[in-house]
């Protein structure tokens, strides 16, 4: 009986396992395999470690890694803190709460290309909304996407605007699942709002925070669409990120073997982050 149930379970999971292997593990294995070959035009690919040696001399790679670290270090905590604050606010009893929730969530449902075009209008040097506001108050405008010192931070502002609303939904759902008797117990004990949040609410939100953190870090390494529309990694790679550099290497420079090496680098980075998130942070998470 147990044998039949196990067979049925594996048979039902078979389609999902086939798709998982075909679209996740097989491309990963092939990418790893291609990374050990060098493509020379007109001849068969040759096994070599030259692409791995070139990693240490590739100045663009170190630039995009630095950009990605800054981008992740700023956008991830900012998005999560804003999402938590917004969720706490729209979870309270206030007039127009439904409209406020919709307003916060709207950036999430917009297509990525549409979001990039909206922010392209904001950042345009001549007719952009931001420069017109600065001119109204008597200040000079900036070339938000053309200045190497501003391009990456301009990109971060758009990312935070889009992702904070998305993460807010998860925090809002978690807040609504907290037992109201805990709030009543805090009130009886005379606990203030800050103490209640620090000792009761936030520990119960830790599973949601871990989930949001994992997604935010992954999104920080998956950004391509907005870069393609807004800056194409420029000026002078000031806003270039790792995945867009892989895309350029593979489809603009047609160097598939080096793109495979860069992909292996990105997979190793994500693997280390996953070990930290699930091996260290998850042990501090309180599950009910």
C-alpha positions as CSV (number, residue, x, y, z in Angstrom):
1,X,0.0,0.0,0.0
2,X,2.8,2.4,1.0
3,X,4.7,1.4,-2.2
4,X,1.7,2.3,-4.3
5,X,1.2,5.6,-2.6
6,X,4.9,6.5,-3.2
7,X,4.7,5.5,-6.8
8,X,1.5,7.7,-7.3
9,X,3.2,10.6,-5.6
10,X,6.3,10.4,-7.8
11,X,4.1,9.9,-10.9
12,X,2.1,13.1,-10.1
13,X,5.3,15.0,-9.6
14,X,6.9,13.7,-12.8
15,X,5.7,16.6,-15.1
16,X,7.0,19.2,-12.7
17,X,10.3,17.4,-12.2
18,X,10.8,17.1,-16.0
19,X,10.1,20.9,-16.5
20,X,12.4,21.7,-13.5
21,X,15.2,19.7,-14.9
22,X,14.7,20.9,-18.5
23,X,14.5,24.6,-17.8
24,X,16.6,24.9,-14.7
25,X,19.2,22.2,-14.1
26,X,20.0,21.3,-17.7
27,X,20.8,24.9,-18.7
28,X,22.9,25.3,-15.6
29,X,24.9,22.1,-16.5
30,X,25.3,23.2,-20.1
31,X,26.4,26.7,-19.1
32,X,29.0,25.2,-16.8
33,X,30.2,22.9,-19.6
34,X,30.4,25.8,-22.2
35,X,32.4,27.9,-19.7
36,X,35.4,25.6,-20.1
37,X,35.6,26.2,-23.9
38,X,36.9,29.2,-25.9
39,X,35.1,30.1,-29.2
40,X,37.4,31.0,-32.0
41,X,35.7,32.1,-35.3
42,X,36.1,29.4,-38.0
43,X,37.3,26.6,-35.8
44,X,35.8,24.2,-33.3
45,X,35.5,25.4,-29.7
46,X,38.7,24.5,-27.8
47,X,38.9,23.5,-24.1
48,X,40.6,26.2,-22.1
49,X,40.7,28.1,-18.8
50,X,41.6,31.4,-20.5
51,X,38.2,32.8,-19.9
52,X,38.5,32.1,-16.2
53,X,41.9,33.7,-16.1
54,X,40.6,36.8,-17.9
55,X,38.1,37.3,-15.1
56,X,40.8,38.8,-13.0
57,X,41.9,41.3,-15.7
58,X,38.3,42.3,-16.7
59,X,37.9,45.8,-15.4
60,X,34.3,46.0,-16.6
61,X,33.5,42.9,-14.5
62,X,34.9,44.5,-11.3
63,X,33.0,47.7,-12.1
64,X,29.6,45.9,-12.5
65,X,30.2,43.8,-9.4
66,X,30.9,47.0,-7.4
67,X,27.7,48.5,-8.9
68,X,25.7,45.4,-8.1
69,X,26.9,45.4,-4.5
70,X,26.0,49.1,-4.0
71,X,22.7,48.6,-5.8
72,X,21.8,45.6,-3.6
73,X,23.0,47.2,-0.3
74,X,20.9,50.2,-0.9
75,X,17.7,49.0,-2.7
76,X,17.1,45.9,-0.6
77,X,16.9,47.4,2.9
78,X,15.3,50.6,1.7
79,X,12.5,48.7,-0.1
80,X,11.9,46.4,2.9
81,X,11.8,49.2,5.4
82,X,9.4,51.3,3.2
83,X,7.2,48.2,2.6
84,X,7.0,47.5,6.3
85,X,6.1,51.1,7.1
86,X,3.5,51.3,4.4
87,X,2.0,48.0,5.5
88,X,1.8,49.2,9.1
89,X,0.1,52.4,8.0
90,X,-2.5,50.9,5.7
91,X,-3.2,48.1,8.2
92,X,-4.4,50.8,10.7
93,X,-8.0,52.0,10.8
94,X,-8.0,55.1,8.6
95,X,-10.3,56.7,6.0
96,X,-9.6,55.8,2.4
97,X,-7.5,52.8,3.4
98,X,-8.5,50.8,0.2
99,X,-7.5,53.7,-2.1
100,X,-4.2,54.0,-0.3
101,X,-3.5,50.3,-0.6
102,X,-4.3,50.5,-4.3
103,X,-2.0,53.5,-4.8
104,X,0.9,51.7,-3.1
105,X,0.4,48.5,-5.1
106,X,-0.1,50.2,-8.5
107,X,3.6,50.4,-9.5
108,X,3.8,46.6,-9.1
109,X,1.2,45.8,-11.7
110,X,2.7,48.1,-14.3
111,X,4.8,46.4,-17.0
112,X,8.5,46.8,-16.5
113,X,8.9,48.6,-19.8
114,X,6.1,51.0,-19.0
115,X,7.7,51.8,-15.6
116,X,11.1,52.5,-17.3
117,X,9.4,54.8,-19.8
118,X,7.6,56.7,-17.0
119,X,10.9,57.3,-15.2
120,X,12.6,58.2,-18.5
121,X,10.1,61.1,-18.6
122,X,10.9,62.0,-15.0
123,X,14.7,62.0,-15.7
124,X,14.8,63.7,-19.1
125,X,17.3,66.6,-18.9
126,X,15.2,69.1,-20.9
127,X,11.5,68.3,-20.4
128,X,11.8,65.9,-17.4
129,X,9.5,66.4,-14.4
130,X,12.3,66.4,-11.8
131,X,14.3,69.2,-13.6
132,X,11.1,71.2,-14.1
133,X,10.4,71.0,-10.3
134,X,14.0,72.1,-9.6
135,X,13.6,75.0,-12.1
136,X,10.4,76.1,-10.4
137,X,12.3,76.5,-7.1
138,X,15.2,78.3,-8.8
139,X,17.7,75.4,-9.0
140,X,19.7,74.1,-11.9
141,X,18.7,70.7,-13.4
142,X,20.8,67.6,-13.5
143,X,21.5,65.0,-16.2
144,X,20.1,62.2,-14.0
145,X,20.9,59.3,-16.4
146,X,23.9,60.9,-18.2
147,X,25.9,61.8,-15.1
148,X,28.2,58.9,-14.0
149,X,27.7,60.0,-10.3
150,X,23.9,59.9,-10.6
151,X,22.9,57.2,-13.1
152,X,23.1,54.3,-10.7
153,X,21.3,56.1,-7.9
154,X,18.6,57.2,-10.3
155,X,18.1,53.6,-11.2
156,X,17.8,52.7,-7.5
157,X,15.1,55.3,-6.9
158,X,12.9,53.7,-9.6
159,X,13.6,50.2,-8.2
160,X,12.6,51.1,-4.7
161,X,9.4,52.9,-6.0
162,X,8.4,49.7,-7.8
163,X,9.3,47.0,-5.3
164,X,8.2,48.6,-2.0
165,X,4.5,48.3,-3.0
166,X,5.0,44.7,-4.0
167,X,6.7,43.7,-0.7
168,X,4.0,45.7,1.2
169,X,1.4,43.2,0.2
170,X,3.3,40.3,2.0
171,X,3.7,42.4,5.1
172,X,0.1,43.4,5.1
173,X,-1.1,39.8,4.8
174,X,1.2,38.8,7.7
175,X,0.0,41.7,9.9
176,X,-3.6,40.7,9.3
177,X,-2.8,37.1,10.4
178,X,-1.5,38.2,13.8
179,X,-3.9,37.2,16.6
180,X,-5.6,40.3,18.0
181,X,-5.5,38.9,21.5
182,X,-1.7,39.6,21.5
183,X,-2.5,43.4,21.0
184,X,-5.1,43.2,23.8
185,X,-2.5,41.5,26.1
186,X,0.0,44.3,25.3
187,X,-2.6,46.9,26.1
188,X,-3.4,45.3,29.5
189,X,0.3,45.1,30.3
190,X,0.6,48.8,29.4
191,X,3.1,48.2,26.6
192,X,3.7,51.2,24.3
193,X,3.5,51.0,20.5
194,X,7.2,50.8,20.0
195,X,7.6,48.1,22.6
196,X,4.7,46.2,21.1
197,X,6.2,46.4,17.7
198,X,9.7,45.4,18.8
199,X,8.7,42.5,21.1
200,X,5.5,41.2,19.5
201,X,4.9,42.3,15.9
202,X,8.3,42.3,14.4
203,X,9.3,38.8,15.7
204,X,6.1,37.4,14.2
205,X,6.9,39.1,10.9
206,X,10.4,37.5,10.6
207,X,9.3,34.6,8.3
208,X,7.8,37.2,5.9
209,X,10.9,39.3,6.2
210,X,13.1,36.4,5.3
211,X,10.9,35.6,2.3
212,X,10.9,39.3,1.2
213,X,14.7,39.5,1.7
214,X,15.3,36.5,-0.6
215,X,13.1,37.9,-3.3
216,X,14.6,41.4,-3.0
217,X,18.2,40.1,-3.3
218,X,17.2,37.9,-6.3
219,X,15.5,40.9,-8.0
220,X,18.7,42.9,-7.4
221,X,20.6,40.5,-9.6
222,X,17.9,40.0,-12.2
223,X,17.5,43.6,-13.5
224,X,17.8,43.9,-17.2
225,X,14.6,45.5,-18.6
226,X,15.0,48.9,-16.9
227,X,18.7,49.1,-17.7
228,X,17.9,48.4,-21.4
229,X,15.4,51.3,-21.6
230,X,17.0,53.9,-19.3
231,X,20.8,53.7,-19.6
232,X,22.0,50.6,-21.3
233,X,24.6,50.3,-18.5
234,X,26.1,53.8,-19.2
235,X,27.6,56.2,-19.0
236,X,30.9,54.4,-19.2
237,X,29.4,51.4,-17.3
238,X,28.5,53.6,-14.3
239,X,25.0,51.9,-14.1
240,X,25.9,48.5,-15.5
241,X,24.9,45.5,-13.5
242,X,26.1,41.9,-13.7
243,X,23.1,40.3,-15.6
244,X,23.0,43.1,-18.1
245,X,26.8,42.7,-18.7
246,X,26.1,39.0,-19.3
247,X,23.4,39.9,-21.8
248,X,25.7,42.3,-23.6
249,X,28.5,39.8,-23.8
250,X,26.3,37.1,-25.2
251,X,24.0,39.0,-27.6
252,X,25.9,42.2,-28.5
253,X,29.5,40.9,-28.5
254,X,28.5,37.3,-29.4
255,X,31.0,35.9,-26.9
256,X,29.0,33.0,-25.6
257,X,31.8,31.2,-23.8
258,X,32.8,34.3,-21.7
259,X,29.1,34.9,-21.1
260,X,28.9,31.4,-19.7
261,X,31.8,32.1,-17.4
262,X,30.1,35.3,-16.2
263,X,26.9,33.3,-15.6
264,X,28.9,30.8,-13.5
265,X,30.2,33.8,-11.4
266,X,26.7,35.0,-10.9
267,X,25.4,31.5,-9.8
268,X,28.3,31.3,-7.3
269,X,27.4,34.7,-5.8
270,X,23.7,33.7,-5.6
271,X,24.7,30.3,-4.0
272,X,26.8,32.1,-1.3
273,X,23.9,34.5,-0.6
274,X,21.4,31.6,-0.4
275,X,23.7,29.8,2.1
276,X,23.8,32.9,4.3
277,X,20.1,33.6,4.0
278,X,18.9,30.0,4.7
279,X,21.9,28.8,6.8
280,X,22.3,31.7,9.1
281,X,19.3,34.0,9.0
282,X,16.6,31.3,8.9
283,X,17.9,30.0,12.3
284,X,16.9,33.4,13.8
285,X,13.4,33.3,12.3
286,X,10.5,32.5,14.7
287,X,7.9,30.3,13.1
288,X,4.5,30.0,14.8
